Each structure stands twice: as C-alpha cells, then as structure tokens.
Amino acid sequence: MKKVVKFGGSSLASACQFQKAASIIRAEKSRRYVVPSAPGKRFDGDTKVTDMLYDCYETAVGGRDFDKKLDKIKARYMEIIEGLNLKLSLDQEFEQIHDFFKKGAGKNYAASRGEYLNGIIMAAYLGFPFIDAAQVIFFDADGNFDPEKTNNVLSARLAKTEYAVIPGFYGSLPGGEIKTFSRGGSDITGSIVARAAKADIYENWTDVSGFLVTDPHIVDDPEPIETITYRELRELAYMGASVLHDEAIFPVRSEGIPINIRNTNDPSAPGTMIVESTCKKPRYTITGIAGKKGFAAVNIEKDRMNSEVGFGRKVLSVFEDNGISFEHIPSGIDTMSVFVQQAEFEEKEQKVLAGIHRTVDPDYLEMESDLALIAVVGRGMRSTRGTAGRIFSALAHANINIRMIDQGSSELNIIIGVDGKDFEKAIRAIYDIFVVARL
C-alpha cells in the first residue's frame, strides 16, 4: 500500500495542528509522500499566511518599507518551529525572500513561499527528505501545467525516494520562475504526486469529515457522503460545493486512484471516498444537493422557432460577442431561455437585448433577475422512478415556484431554477424528502 497525503492550511496552522498531522502520517507506514499547504487561520479573525505574503509583497513593490510585515510572517513560522521543539532556522530563507520581494520577483513567487516554508518545517519534523516543487512540477511558456513532463520527472525522482515532503500549490516555468496553481491548488499538487507515485490512495486531510449531502449553513448537521464518483463530484463542485479543488480529480482519475477526504481533527472518521465508478449503492437516491444564487434569465419567444435553422446558434453568438458565458438553455417549441451569471450580465444587458433583436427578431423578449439554480445529483437517480416527481412535490408542498427544469442525458443530475428568496427553503425541502424521510 502506498499513500500520498495532503494537509490543508487549517491542518497546519499551528504547532498543535502540525503534531496532529504528523501523528496521522506516522500511524501508517504507507503514508509516504506528504504535500503541505501554507499555514491557514488559527482562529476566527486570524489571517492566512498566503494573504500575509500577498500583502507584504504589494507593500514591497509599492516601494514602501515591508520589513515589519515580513517579520510578522516569520514570527508565524517561528511559533510553529518552537512549538515543535525543532532546531531549525529559516533565517537564510527569509533573507532570500526579502531580496526577491525587493527585486519584484512576482506575485506567484510571493504566494508560493507559504507552502515552501511549511514544507521545510514538515520535512524536518518528520525526518523526511524535502523536494522543492519547483524542481519537479512544470508549466509551459504560456503558463499552462505540463502534465507529461511533470509526471516523467516526478516519477523518476520519487522512484529514488521512499519518503518525501513536496510542498503544494506551485511549480516552475521554463525559465525557472515560480508559477502557482489557482487558489487552493495544493489539492492539485497532491493529485499530481499521487499519479507520479502510482499511489493506491490519495488522502486529502482538511477540517471536515468528507463531503456532506448539502451545505451545513443551510441544513443543520447534514448527513455525510460515504462514496461519490468523480462525475457526481464535478456536478456538485460546479454548483458551489467546495471541499476539494475541482481540478484535483484529473491527474488521479486518469490512473484510477481514489481520493479519500479526511478530517485532521477527527482521524477516526472514514471520510468520503471519491472514485471513478462503484458497485456500491448510494445510501439515498440522491448523492448531494448544491446550488448558487445570482442568476438572470433571458426569455425569448418566436413562432416556429424550431423550424428556423441556426436560431440557437445566432442567439448564443450574441452572448459570445459580448464575452458572456451561459449556464443553461432550457427550451420549448417556440421558446428559449438563456441563464447567465447576473453580475457578469448586468453591465452588458442592453447590448445583448439589442443584439438578439437584430439577430433573430423575436416576437417577445423579457428578462428575469435574482434567480438561483439548484443541482440535485446522484447516480442512484438513474435506477429510481419518480425522482423528479418527488422533487417537484417537495417544492410544491413548500410553496416554492419552479422557474426552470433541466436534466442532463446521463440522468445524473436535475437542475432546478427558483427565485433567489426561495433558495435555502428549496434546498431544505429537497433534503427532507430524500434524506430526512429515510432516516
């Protein structure tokens, strides 16, 4: 058994959290490769080290004195080092950071130092070799991740190293400059390392015990998800469910490596397994419910729309010409609705309406705002009759008007549009009919 373990910022925010993480790693010899994030918040109102680094760098490139801000960052790391009783000095590293900040080494370099320094501490505490991610994770000249070069170099390096710490979030460009993934990208690094190591499992340790059926801010103490497929996860992540960076599944998916989301503060909890496919029947008909507010809809009506070749393409070209992406396009024989992000759409709404009039000459055109979209996702929906009917019944009983319905051909998800004011009530109603009713 070979495991890659990634620890998030909250799991490494203090010496106490470091000790928990180290105990987890030492509990199983199979946990061979460790990917740390930068220190997160220690308490409510605290600041993440990555944000402190961004702020410090902005001060430096603005030509102002940044020494005090850098000293505060150093103090965060010294607090961890002293709490772990380590004989480790980061003076040389901070001198280099100071010089590079003064020279304007770039935001990517600044942000990456949080993981880099935490990686040095973790390696020293565990007694593992430290591998700088800049030496084994690569981006091309356009700033795109280079998966094959990375996999070849990293695989060769790990083949010679039984245990190692590889900091998350960053790699290097062809010229050696540091390049980071998007925020939360340490999840991606863990997945890349798991692929290169040909790991049996990629464990992603965070501050929650896996995925929950829905948002705990909306439903009190929602049930956990034991097993979820990559496809289900993508659907839920797209609609706002966020425990894992949604790009993190791709490297391991290509190798069939499962991801296990675990809780550093409750290591006995089994967490959630994310897999390519499974014979296990889900506990409930649905796997999860997620959604987002802030949508607008452009409703278009025209007689014999369905017989006008290219009608849909012409409508969507107007949105494309204005740089607006669409979310969903439910349609009927003579009607078509285009759902868009309202914040993105508002500035250009009149241009879009004028463009639609000129392009397709609709009989009727109207807009709706402050809508919400809810995704009900589950592999069990395919084999269960009446799922949509139960959703509609639950919403009707809660006096919620459905503004849009869209179901993918895979029967893996049903998207429902409701008024923004009904968003939370709708999620609770759907959760109750599928989960609470089964408990």
N, C-alpha and C positions, 0 to 999 in steps of 0.2 A: 504494500500500500504506500502510495506517495501522495502527499497533500501539499498544496500551496495555500497559505493563509494570509489574508489581507485584513489589516485592522484600520478602522476608520478614525477620524480625528477625535471623536468623543472617547474612543477606546484608548487613546494615547495622550490625553490632555494633561495628565499629571503623573507623578511617580507612582501613586496608588494604582492608577489605571494601567501603567506600564507593568507593574507587578502582576496584575490580573492577566494581562496578555501573555506575559512570559510563563505563567503557570499553565495556561492553556497550551502553549507551544510545547512545553516540557512534558506535559501529560501524555503525549503520544509521539513516539519517535518518527512516525510517518509524516509529521508536520515539519517538512524540511526546508521550504522556501517561504520567507516572510516578506510581505510587502506592506510597509507602514505609510500612513498618511501623516500630514503635519499635525501638531497639537491643536485640538479643537477647543471649544469652550469648556472651562472648568465648572462654571456655574452660570445661572441666568444673569445676563448683563455683561458677561465676560466677552473678550474679543478673540476670534480665531487668529492663530499666528499668521496664516496666509493673508488675512486682511491687514494685519500689522505690517507685514512685509510690503504689500502694495502701497500702503500709506507712507511708509518710510522711504520707499523708492521715489514716489511722487514728490516728496519733500526734497530729496537729493537732486533730482533732475530739474527741480524748480530753482536750484541754486541756493536753497536755504540750508541752515545747519540741521543735520539729521542725526547727529550723534546720540542725543538723548533717546530718540525713538529706537535706534538700533540697540542701545543699551537695555531698553525695556524688553526687546525681543531676546537678547542674550540672557537676561535675568529669568525669562520663562524656561529656557533650556537649562540654566544652572540650577533652578529649583528642582527640575526632574533629575538631573545628574546627582545632586546632593541627596535627594530623597531615595535614590537607588544605591547610595554609598559607592559610587563609581569614582575611580581615579582617572578622570578623563578631562582633558582640556580642549575647548573649542576656540581658543584664542586665535590660532592660525586661520581657522575657517572664517571667523568674524572679521579678521583683518583683510582677508581676500574679498569678502562681501562688501566691506567698506570701500575698498578700492574700485571694485566693479560697479558699485552704485554710483560712485563719483564719476566714473567714465561713461555712465549711461548704458549699461550692458543690456537693458531691455526689461520689460515687464515680465516676460516669460522666465528669464533668469531669476528675477526677484522672487516671483511666486514659488519657483521650484526649490528654493533654499529651505523651505519649511520641511518638506519631505526628506531632502538631502541630509539635514542635520539630525532629524529624528531617526533616520536610517543608521547614521553613525552611532547614535546612542543605543539603539536597539541591538546592533551588531556587537557592541562592546558588552552589553548586559547579558546577552545570550552566549557570547563567545563564538559567534558565527562570523565567517568572512563577510566583508561588505563589498557589494558590487555596485558601482555608480551606474545608475540607469542610463546616463549619457553615453556610456561605453557599449551598451547592448540593445538599446531601443532607438530606432531611427525614423526620421521623417525625410521626405524628399525635398527638392529645392522649392516646391510650391507649398510646403508646409503640411503635406498630407502624410499620414502614417504609412510607413513602408513595411507591410506585414511579413513579406518573404525574407527580406534582408534581416529584419529583426529576428525572425524565427531561426534562421540559419546561424547567426552569430550567437544568439542567446542559448540555443540548444547545445552548441559546441561548448560554450562556457559552463553551463550547468552540468554537462556530462563529466566535467572535471571537478565539480564542486558538490559534495554530498549535502551540505547545508549552506544557506546563504541568506543575506538580507539585501533586497533590491528595493530602493525607495520608489514610491508610486508617483504618478502624475506627470512625469516629464521624460524626455529623451533628447536627441540632438539632431540638428540639421547637417547637411553635407559639409558645411564649413566648420562644424564643431560648436556652433551656437546652440544654446539651450532652447528647446521648444516644448511647451506644455500641451497636454490634452485640455479639453474644456473642463470647467469646474466639476469636481467630483471624479476626475479622471484616474484617481488611484484604483478605482474599481476596474478600469480598463487595463491598467498595468498588471493587476493580479490575474486577469484573464489571459493576457499575453504570456505571462510567466507560466501559468498552468498549461497552456498549449505547448510551449517550448520544453517544459519539463516532462511532457506526456503524463501529467498528473492523473490520479484516479478521481480526485475530488478537488474542487476549488472552494475553500471555506472563506466566506466573506463575513468578518466579525464586525458588528456595529452595536447600536444601543437599543435595538428592538429584537424580539424573538421571532424574526422572519416577517413574512408578509401577512397582513390581516385582510379579511374579506372586504372590508371597506375602511374608510377614514375614521380613526378613533375620535377625531374632533367633531364628527357628525353623529356617529353611533357609539354609545358607551360600551367599552370593553368588547369590541367585535371579535368574532372567532378567528383563530389563526388558520392560514392555508398550509396544509401539510405538504402537498406536492402541486407544482404548477409547471406547465410546459412553456418553452421559450415563446411560442406563438401567443399563448394567453398573456404572458408577461408583457410582450410588446404592445398588445392591445391596451392593457391596463396602464402601462407606463406612458403611452401616448396621450392618454386621457388624465394624466396627472399623478398616478400612483408612483411614489418615489422612495424606494429603499435602496435600489441599485441603479447605477448609471446605465441608461438603456443601450449604450454602445458596448457595454461589457460582455454581452452574451455572444457576440460574433466570433471572437477567437476560439472560445471553448466549444461553441456549437459545431464548428467545422470538425472538431475532434471527438464529439460526443461526450465531453466531460461535464458532469453535473455540477451545479453551483449550490452550495449549502449556505443559506443566510442564517447566521447565529448571533447570539447576544452575549457580549463580553461580560456583562453583569449578571447573566444567568446561564452559565455554560452547560448546565444540565438539560436545558430546554433543547429539543431536537431541531427547532427552527423550521425553515421551509426549504425543500429540495426543488431546484429548478432543473428540469430535464428536457431532452429532445422530444421524447414520447414516453408513454407509460400505459401499462395494462391496468393500473390501479384505478378503480372507480373513485371519482371525487365524492367527498362526504356529502356534499349538497349538489343539486342540479347545476347551480352556478359556482364558479370559482371565485369571482370577485366583482365588485362594483366600484367604478371610479368615474369622475366627471370633472368638468370645468365650467366656470361661468364666463361671461364676457363675449358672447357671440351675437352676430347680427345675421339676418336672412334677407336676401333679395328675392322676391317672389315675382315670377314672370308668367304671364298668361298670353297665349296666342292660339286662335283657332287653327286646327290642322298642323300644329307644331310638329307632330310626329312624322308628317309626310314631307317636311322641309329638310332636305339633305344638308347636313353640316350645321344645323341650328345650334346644337350644344357646343360645337367647336367654336362657333362665332361668339357665343355668349362668353365662354371661358377665355377667349382671346382678349376680350376687353379687360378682364381681371388681370391677365398676364401682362398686357401692355402697361397697366398701372402698377405692376410689381406687387400684386396681391395674390396670395395663395388661398385656395379654398379648402374647406374641411369636409363637407358632404354635399351631395347633389341629389336629393330625393326628387322624383319627377312623376308626372302622370301623362295622360294622352295630350292634354293641351296646357300643362303647367310644368314649371321647373323652378326649383328653389336652390339658391346657392348660399351655403352657410360659410361665413368668414369670421375671422377674429375682429371684433368690433373696434378695438383700439387701433389696429392696422388699417381698417377700412374707413374710419370716420373722416380723416383728412382728405380722402380722395372720392368720397361717396358721390358727389355731384358729377365728377368726371366720369365715373363708372356708369351712372344712370344715363348720362348723355350719350356715352359710347354704346350702351345697349339699345337705346332708341335709334341711333343712327345705323347700327349694325343689323338688327333683326326686326325693328319696327313692331314692338309688342302691342297687343290690344290693351294690356293692363300691366302696371308695374308698381310695386309697393315695397317698402322696407319695414322690417321688424327689428327691434333692438332689445338689449338686456335679456338675451336668451341663455340657457345653459344646456349643455349636452352631457348625457349620462351613458356610459358604456356598461352593459351587463354582459360579462364574459364567462364562458365555461365550456369545456369540452363535453360535459355531460348534457348540454342543451341539444346536441345533435340526436341523441337517442331518447329524448324525453318529449313526449307530446304535450302540447298546450303551454309551453314555456311563455311564449309571447302573450297568450291569453291571461296567464296568471299575473304577468307584469301589468297589463292594461287594467285588469280587475283591481289590483292593489292600488294603482294610481287613481282609479275612479273612486274607490272607497275613501281615499284621502282627499277627494275633491280637487284633484290636480288635472289640469287640461294638458293633453299631449299635443305639442306643436309640430313634431316631426318624428317619423319612424324610419329607420334604415337598418337593414340586415345584410351582412356580408354573405356571399355564396358559400363560404365554408361553414356557415351556421355556428360559428364560434362566438359571435357577438351580436348583440342588438343595441343600436344607438337610438336613444330617445331624446328628443328636444322638448324642454319645458321652459316656462318663464323663470327668469333668474330668482325671483322671490320664492319659488317653489322648490328650488334645488335641494336643499337639505331635507325637506319634508319628503320629497320623492325618493331620495336615497334610503331614508329610514323605512319608507313603505315597502320598497323592493326588498330590503334586507329582512324585514319582518316576515314577508310572505315566503321567502325561500330558506331562511336560516332559523329565525326565532320559532316559526311554526313547526320546525323539525326537531327542536331541542326537547 
